[in-house]
Amino acid sequence: MADTFRVALSGDFRKADGSPTFPDFDLAPLQSAPGVEVAFLENANPVRADQIADFDALILLMPRFARESIHPNGRLSVVARFGVGYDNVDVPACTEAGIPLVITPDGVRRPVAVSIITFMLALTGKLMIKDKLTRGGPETFNKRAEHMGVGLVGRTLGSVGIGNIGAELFRLAKPFDMKFIAHDPLADKAIAAELGIELVGLEDVFRRSDVLCVNCPLTPETRHLVNAERLSLMKPTAYLINTARGPIVDQAALTKVLSERRIAGAGLDVLEVEPPAPDDPILKLDNVILAPHALCWTDQCFAGNGAADVKAVLDIQHGRVPRGVVNRAVLDQPPFKTRLDNYRNRFGA
């Protein structure tokens, strides 16, 4: 209908019984917005073109949005990804079709940065080891002196990437009195200077970091960026933390380095294969802390992601360019501008 702006949500936002997968994602502002109709798709991976033929917007959780997901009628005007990772979206296909892909940097910035800090404190404080010592009774309890933690004052915190999350990490780490270094070819030098971050080469960030964090997106260029050669540059006392995407790290190479104690340990919220196979050798190591790609999943994170996606969808409905557009080339395309003008005329700015 000409007076209805239809919004689809991928089917995994609902459980089999119809209840919400994430209750902290408040849909009320969208469902109560004038002129908006909200519907859940059936589960399909990738999303099928016929499913979204009659929708103006799609809020996407985990399914792939592929080239074949795009209906030729040209109605779909935005894909709003729930989170910041978008390796499940064919971005070039969206750009060719004039569909902006929107992510939610404001929703995940603080929760993911807190997750990195959590890993850093747990690893350097030997938290998991000390928990095990305590549970083992007097015999293991009395071995606590053999597992001294590592103080952070004067140590070097490094990051591959200082975008949205990387910069927030350094803001939160200020009170620890660490040295800050980072590698990022696209770094905002003003932000780096403001936060006291020394920008260094890729090899240097591996060599010098006592705690090295991966904070870059997964792209063809960053796949296996953390490989055997670069891991060999790290100090034997250093820790690696990855909360970004699993394939950025060559997991086989990391497993070998960890098993040979050539670095002190790792904190991984992401793996190359998720979920991991029960016989994955990394699961047997005692110097790695693992989380199921969910360490940042908090009520506030999901409320923030949801609010950002709702705002992006409503911005499109009213002919406004939303925040967090990944493929910004779309914004200059005449078909997209025409669609925005039409929405503005129908629903008001």
C-alpha positions, 0 to 999 in steps of 0.5 A, a space after each residue: 500500500 502506498 501509505 504503508 512503510 513495511 519493515 521485515 525482520 529476519 526470522 531468527 529474531 523470533 524463537 520457534 514458539 513465537 517469543 522474541 529471541 532478544 527481549 531487550 530489542 524493543 520493537 515498540 517504537 517501530 510498531 507504534 510509528 505512524 505508517 509502519 507495518 512490521 512483519 517477521 520473515 520465515 527462517 531462510 539462509 540466505 534471505 530469499 528475494 520473494 520474501 522481501 519483495 513487498 518490504 521497504 526495509 529489512 532488519 537482519 540478524 544472522 542469515 546471509 543477505 546475498 545477491 540472489 536475496 535482492 528482488 528486482 522490483 527495487 522496493 527494498 531501500 535499506 538493510 539494517 544489520 543488528 550489530 557491526 559485523 557485515 560479512 553475512 551481507 553481499 555489500 557490492 550487490 547491495 551497492 549495485 542495487 542502490 540499497 544502503 547497508 547500515 550497521 550499529 556502531 553506537 550499540 556495540 562500541 562500549 560493550 565490545 570494548 568492555 569485553 576486551 578489557 574483561 579478557 585482558 584482566 582475566 588473562 593477566 590476572 590468571 583468573 581462570 587458573 586461580 578459579 581452578 586452583 580454588 576448586 581443587 582443594 588444599 593441594 591446588 590451593 597451595 600452588 597459588 604462588 606458582 601462578 603470579 599475575 601480570 601487572 599492567 602499569 607501564 605495559 603496552 596495549 596494542 590494537 590492530 585497528 582504532 576505529 569505533 571499538 578500538 578507540 573506545 578500548 583505549 579510552 577505557 584503558 586510560 586508568 591502567 597507565 599502560 602505553 598505547 600503540 596501534 596499527 591502522 592504515 585508516 587511522 584518524 590521527 587526531 583521535 590517536 593523538 587525543 588518546 595518546 596512541 602511537 601509530 606503528 607498523 603492522 609488524 611493530 604492533 605484534 613485536 611490542 604489544 604485551 596485550 594485542 587486540 584485534 579490532 578490524 573488520 573481516 575483509 579479504 585483506 584481513 583474512 588470516 592477517 594474524 598468521 604464523 609469521 606475525 604470531 612469531 613476532 610476539 613476546 613469549 609473555 604477550 597475550 592475544 585478544 580477538 573479539 572481531 571475527 574469527 577468520 582474521 586469525 589463522 586459528 591453526 597457527 594460533 593453536 600451535 603457538 599457544 600449545 608450544 607456549 610461545 605466547 602467554 595466552 589468548 582470549 577469543 570471543 570468535 573462532 574460525 568455525 562457529 560453533 567449534 567441533 568438539 575435537 577442535 584442539 584449541 578447546 583443550 588448551 589451558 592458556 586460552 579463554 573462550 567465549 561463544 561470540 557473545 561476550 558483549 551480549 548484554 541487555 544494554 548492547 542489544 537494546 542499543 543495537 535495536 534502537 539504532 536499527 529502528 532509528 535507521 529504518 525510521 530515518 529512511 521512512 522519512 527521507 533522511 540518510 541514517 547513521 552507520 551506512 557502510 556502502 556510502 557510494 549508494 548515497 550519491 546514486 540517483 535511484 536511492 535519492 529518488 526513493 528518499 524523496 518519495 518517502 519524504 513526500 509520503 511520510 514527511 521529513 
